[in-house]
Amino acid sequence: MLSRLSKQLSAFVWPAKPSRHKLPSSGTTIGCRRLHDSADGGGDYVFLGRLQHGQGRNGVQRGPDVLRTFLPSTVRTFNPIAPLPHRIEQVQVSGNNNTVVHDPTAVGEANLILHKSMLEESSKYLDKHGRLPSMLLLGGDHTLGLGSISAVSTLCARAVSRGLPGLPFSNPELVVVWVDAHDDVLTPFSTRSGNLHGCPVSPLLGWGEKEWRELKHFDWAFDRKYLPPGQASFVQAKRLAYIGFRGDGRHPGILSFSMNEITRVGMEEIIKRCLQSLDPEGTRPIHLSFDIDAMDPRVAGTLHWHPGTEPKQPLVHTIVRPVPASGNSNC
């Protein structure tokens, strides 16, 4: 049931007691630590991403509201994306003669709205309290990784540039751990399905700028007005890692761990290697983006894995323990 409702979880939650690359002995709650149940939400912000336009199946836009019911009622909730009709546009791009791209206007504009909302609300909190809020995005379609990660990347860079005391990181380069069965790094010219949920990582990396600009509603992702100060893209390839990837190809310069590798050496070892490679000094902010297709299909029954390659639920739980323990986690 869950897989029909929600495709993506992405969060920016600071651990209560930072420790550098140390694995905790017990599990944690959603978003890396327990969300505060207090009058002002304790600086915990939840954004609902009611968007389904990155792919052709209706329903995932209802997931955020269902997941929200499991969080404390006092946590501040924002719903920046207005409901849109399903599958309302198809666009032929010049470099992909056999495929049309579905709903680029809805996807591009929704991600820009999400980017602005997350950045505006977190900046208000930063100005008032002198520290960063914890942010959790509940999707919705995984195309929302573009708007959420871009906002977090810019926020972290601005915080570092202001020299705020007490930040849990000193280097503005955002580390992204992308837990997903797919790399989601296609471009408008390389996608075969035309579904943009397979594409959000490429504009984050600054790849395919000409192609994205042809769709017009993604210009903002390459505009210095929105990019982190002093950076050419929201994320650098050397600061990105895939976990649970089941594709055949690997991208040079991008760390990737398949489910077979995870099964062979264990998830905790994979996370150790991941953090040691992406953030060896332990000085960078870390963002965790989690797609439901990294779940055990027995839990998310509409997912399809080749026999022997499916993730096991305990491994998924293991992912969200060591990453926040780094002390710099935006997971």
C-alpha positions as CSV (number, residue, x, y, z in Angstrom):
1,M,0.0,0.0,0.0
2,L,2.8,2.4,0.9
3,S,4.5,2.0,-2.5
4,R,1.3,3.2,-4.2
5,L,1.2,6.3,-2.1
6,S,4.7,7.6,-1.5
7,K,7.8,7.4,-3.6
8,Q,10.3,9.6,-1.9
9,L,11.6,10.7,1.5
10,S,14.3,13.3,1.8
11,A,15.3,15.1,4.9
12,F,17.6,17.5,6.6
13,V,17.7,16.6,10.3
14,W,20.6,17.3,12.6
15,P,21.5,14.6,15.1
16,A,21.2,15.7,18.8
17,K,24.7,14.6,19.7
18,P,27.1,14.8,16.8
19,S,29.9,12.3,16.6
20,R,32.3,11.8,13.7
21,H,31.7,8.7,11.5
22,K,30.7,6.6,14.5
23,L,28.0,3.9,14.2
24,P,25.2,4.0,16.8
25,S,24.2,0.8,18.5
26,S,20.5,1.3,18.3
27,G,18.0,2.4,15.7
28,T,16.5,5.9,15.3
29,T,13.2,7.2,14.2
30,I,12.2,8.8,10.9
31,G,14.5,11.5,9.7
32,C,17.6,10.3,11.7
33,R,16.4,11.3,15.1
34,R,13.1,11.7,16.9
35,L,11.3,14.8,15.7
36,H,10.5,17.2,18.6
37,D,7.0,17.2,20.1
38,S,7.0,20.8,21.4
39,A,5.1,24.0,21.1
40,D,7.2,25.4,18.3
41,G,8.2,22.0,16.7
42,G,11.7,22.3,18.1
43,G,12.9,23.6,14.8
44,D,11.6,20.6,12.9
45,Y,10.0,21.5,9.5
46,V,8.1,19.0,7.4
47,F,7.4,19.8,3.8
48,L,4.8,17.8,1.9
49,G,5.6,17.1,-1.8
50,R,2.2,16.3,-3.3
51,L,3.5,15.7,-6.8
52,Q,3.1,12.7,-9.1
53,H,4.1,14.2,-12.5
54,G,7.5,12.6,-12.7
55,Q,5.9,9.3,-13.9
56,G,2.7,8.0,-15.4
57,R,1.0,6.4,-12.4
58,N,-1.5,8.3,-10.3
59,G,-1.5,8.1,-6.5
60,V,1.9,9.0,-5.1
61,Q,0.8,12.5,-4.4
62,R,-1.4,11.1,-1.6
63,G,1.6,9.7,0.3
64,P,2.8,12.8,2.1
65,D,-0.5,13.2,4.0
66,V,-0.5,9.6,5.0
67,L,3.1,9.7,6.3
68,R,2.4,13.0,8.1
69,T,0.0,11.3,10.4
70,F,2.8,9.4,12.0
71,L,4.7,12.5,13.0
72,P,4.0,14.7,16.1
73,S,1.2,17.1,15.6
74,T,3.2,20.1,16.7
75,V,5.9,19.7,14.0
76,R,5.5,22.6,11.6
77,T,4.2,21.5,8.2
78,F,4.4,23.3,4.9
79,N,2.5,22.4,1.7
80,P,4.0,24.6,-1.0
81,I,2.9,22.6,-4.1
82,A,-0.7,23.1,-5.2
83,P,-2.5,20.0,-6.7
84,L,-2.2,19.7,-10.4
85,P,-4.0,17.6,-13.0
86,H,-2.3,14.3,-13.8
87,R,-0.4,13.9,-17.1
88,I,-1.3,17.2,-18.7
89,E,1.6,17.8,-21.1
90,Q,3.9,16.0,-23.5
91,V,6.9,17.7,-25.1
92,Q,9.1,16.5,-27.9
93,V,12.7,17.5,-27.4
94,S,15.1,18.0,-30.3
95,G,17.7,15.4,-29.2
96,N,15.3,12.6,-28.5
97,N,13.3,11.8,-31.6
98,N,11.6,8.7,-30.3
99,T,10.5,9.9,-26.9
100,V,8.3,12.7,-25.5
101,V,9.0,14.2,-22.1
102,H,6.0,14.1,-19.8
103,D,4.8,17.1,-17.8
104,P,8.1,19.2,-17.8
105,T,6.2,22.4,-16.9
106,A,4.6,20.9,-13.8
107,V,7.8,19.2,-12.7
108,G,10.0,22.2,-13.3
109,E,7.7,24.7,-11.7
110,A,6.9,22.4,-8.7
111,N,10.6,21.9,-7.9
112,L,11.3,25.6,-8.1
113,I,8.4,26.3,-5.8
114,L,9.7,23.7,-3.4
115,H,13.3,25.1,-3.6
116,K,12.1,28.6,-2.8
117,S,9.8,27.5,0.0
118,M,12.4,25.3,1.8
119,L,15.1,28.0,1.4
120,E,12.8,30.8,2.6
121,E,11.4,29.0,5.6
122,S,14.8,27.7,6.7
123,S,16.5,31.1,6.2
124,K,13.8,32.7,8.4
125,Y,14.6,30.2,11.1
126,L,18.3,30.7,10.6
127,D,18.0,34.5,11.0
128,K,15.9,34.2,14.1
129,H,17.7,31.5,16.0
130,G,21.2,31.5,14.5
131,R,21.1,27.8,13.7
132,L,19.7,25.6,11.0
133,P,16.3,23.9,11.3
134,S,15.8,20.2,10.7
135,M,13.9,19.6,7.5
136,L,12.0,16.5,6.3
137,L,10.5,16.3,2.8
138,L,7.8,13.7,2.3
139,G,7.0,12.9,-1.3
140,G,5.5,12.4,-3.7
141,D,7.5,11.6,-6.8
142,H,11.3,11.4,-6.7
143,T,11.6,14.3,-9.1
144,L,11.3,16.4,-5.9
145,G,14.9,15.5,-5.1
146,L,15.9,18.4,-7.4
147,G,14.0,21.1,-5.5
148,S,14.8,19.8,-2.0
149,I,18.5,19.0,-2.5
150,S,19.1,22.3,-4.4
151,A,17.6,24.2,-1.5
152,V,19.6,22.4,1.1
153,S,22.8,22.9,-0.8
154,T,22.3,26.6,-1.2
155,L,21.2,26.9,2.5
156,C,24.4,25.2,3.8
157,A,26.7,27.3,1.6
158,R,25.0,30.5,2.8
159,A,25.3,29.4,6.4
160,V,29.0,28.7,6.0
161,S,29.6,32.0,4.2
162,R,28.1,33.8,7.1
163,G,30.5,32.2,9.5
164,L,27.8,31.2,11.9
165,P,29.2,29.7,15.2
166,G,28.2,26.2,16.1
167,L,27.5,24.8,12.7
168,P,28.1,21.0,12.6
169,F,30.1,21.5,9.3
170,S,32.6,23.9,8.0
171,N,32.8,22.9,4.3
172,P,29.9,24.1,2.2
173,E,30.0,21.2,-0.3
174,L,26.9,19.1,0.2
175,V,27.3,15.3,0.3
176,V,24.4,13.3,-1.1
177,V,23.7,9.7,-0.3
178,W,21.1,8.6,-2.9
179,V,19.4,5.4,-1.7
180,D,17.6,4.1,-4.8
181,A,17.4,1.1,-7.2
182,H,18.1,3.6,-10.0
183,D,20.7,6.3,-10.6
184,D,18.1,8.9,-11.7
185,V,20.8,10.7,-13.7
186,L,19.2,10.6,-17.2
187,T,18.6,13.8,-19.2
188,P,15.7,14.9,-21.4
189,F,17.7,13.6,-24.4
190,S,18.6,10.2,-22.9
191,T,15.4,9.2,-21.1
192,R,13.6,6.5,-23.0
193,S,10.3,6.6,-21.1
194,G,10.1,10.4,-20.9
195,N,9.4,10.1,-17.2
196,L,11.3,12.8,-15.4
197,H,11.5,10.8,-12.1
198,G,14.6,9.2,-13.8
199,C,16.3,12.5,-14.2
200,P,16.5,14.7,-11.1
201,V,20.2,14.0,-10.3
202,S,21.5,15.3,-13.7
203,P,20.5,19.0,-13.1
204,L,21.8,18.8,-9.6
205,L,25.2,17.8,-11.0
206,G,24.9,20.5,-13.7
207,W,24.8,17.9,-16.4
208,G,22.8,18.4,-19.7
209,E,22.3,22.1,-19.3
210,K,21.4,22.6,-22.9
211,E,18.9,19.9,-22.8
212,W,17.2,21.1,-19.6
213,R,17.1,24.7,-20.9
214,E,15.2,23.4,-23.9
215,L,12.4,22.4,-21.6
216,K,12.5,26.0,-20.4
217,H,11.1,25.4,-16.9
218,F,14.4,24.1,-15.6
219,D,16.5,27.2,-16.4
220,W,16.6,28.1,-12.7
221,A,18.7,24.9,-11.9
222,F,21.6,26.4,-13.8
223,D,21.1,30.1,-12.8
224,R,23.7,31.6,-10.4
225,K,20.8,33.3,-8.6
226,Y,19.8,29.9,-7.2
227,L,23.2,28.1,-7.1
228,P,25.2,27.9,-3.9
229,P,27.6,30.8,-3.6
230,G,30.9,30.0,-5.3
231,Q,29.8,26.7,-6.7
232,A,29.1,25.7,-10.3
233,S,26.3,23.1,-9.4
234,F,24.3,22.1,-6.4
235,V,26.2,18.8,-6.0
236,Q,29.6,17.6,-7.2
237,A,29.9,14.2,-8.7
238,K,32.7,13.3,-6.2
239,R,30.3,14.1,-3.3
240,L,27.5,11.8,-4.5
241,A,27.0,8.1,-3.8
242,Y,24.4,5.6,-4.9
243,I,23.3,2.8,-2.5
244,G,21.1,-0.1,-3.7
245,F,21.8,0.7,-7.3
246,R,20.8,-2.2,-9.6
247,G,21.8,-0.8,-13.0
248,D,24.4,-2.3,-15.3
249,G,26.4,0.8,-15.8
250,R,28.5,2.9,-13.5
251,H,29.3,6.6,-13.9
252,P,33.0,7.6,-13.7
253,G,33.7,9.6,-10.6
254,I,30.5,8.6,-8.8
255,L,30.6,6.1,-5.9
256,S,28.0,3.3,-6.3
257,F,27.1,0.2,-4.3
258,S,24.9,-2.5,-5.7
259,M,22.6,-4.6,-3.5
260,N,24.9,-7.6,-4.2
261,E,27.8,-5.6,-2.7
262,I,25.7,-4.7,0.3
263,T,24.7,-8.3,0.8
264,R,28.3,-9.4,0.6
265,V,30.0,-6.9,3.0
266,G,27.0,-5.6,5.0
267,M,25.3,-2.2,5.0
268,E,27.3,-0.7,7.9
269,E,30.6,-1.4,6.0
270,I,29.1,0.2,2.9
271,I,28.1,3.3,4.8
272,K,31.6,3.5,6.4
273,R,33.2,3.4,2.9
274,C,30.7,5.9,1.6
275,L,31.4,8.5,4.3
276,Q,35.2,7.9,4.2
277,S,35.2,8.5,0.4
278,L,32.7,11.4,0.2
279,D,33.7,13.3,3.4
280,P,37.0,12.0,4.7
281,E,37.5,15.0,6.9
282,G,34.0,14.9,8.4
283,T,33.5,18.6,7.7
284,R,30.6,18.6,5.1
285,P,26.8,18.5,5.4
286,I,25.2,15.2,4.4
287,H,21.9,14.7,2.8
288,L,20.1,11.4,2.5
289,S,17.5,10.9,-0.3
290,F,15.5,7.6,0.0
291,D,13.4,6.1,-2.7
292,I,10.8,3.5,-1.7
293,D,12.2,1.0,-4.3
294,A,15.1,0.5,-2.0
295,M,12.6,-1.3,0.3
296,D,12.0,-5.0,0.7
297,P,9.2,-5.8,-1.8
298,R,7.4,-7.8,0.9
299,V,6.9,-4.4,2.6
300,A,6.2,-2.4,-0.5
301,G,4.4,-5.0,-2.5
302,T,4.0,-3.3,-5.9
303,L,7.8,-3.1,-6.4
304,H,9.5,-5.6,-8.7
305,W,13.1,-6.9,-8.2
306,H,15.0,-9.7,-9.9
307,P,15.2,-12.7,-7.5
308,G,18.1,-12.4,-5.2
309,T,18.7,-8.7,-5.8
310,E,16.0,-7.3,-3.6
311,P,17.0,-5.4,-0.4
312,K,16.1,-6.7,3.0
313,Q,14.2,-4.4,5.4
314,P,16.9,-4.6,8.2
315,L,19.4,-3.3,5.7
316,V,17.2,-0.3,5.0
317,H,17.0,0.4,8.7
318,T,20.8,0.2,8.9
319,I,21.2,3.0,6.3
320,V,19.5,5.6,8.4
321,R,21.6,4.9,11.5
322,P,25.2,5.6,10.6
323,V,24.7,8.5,8.2
324,P,23.2,10.8,10.9
325,A,25.9,9.7,13.3
326,S,28.5,11.5,11.2
327,G,27.4,14.6,13.0
328,N,26.8,16.6,9.8
329,S,23.7,14.8,8.6
330,N,20.9,16.3,6.6
331,C,19.2,13.0,6.4
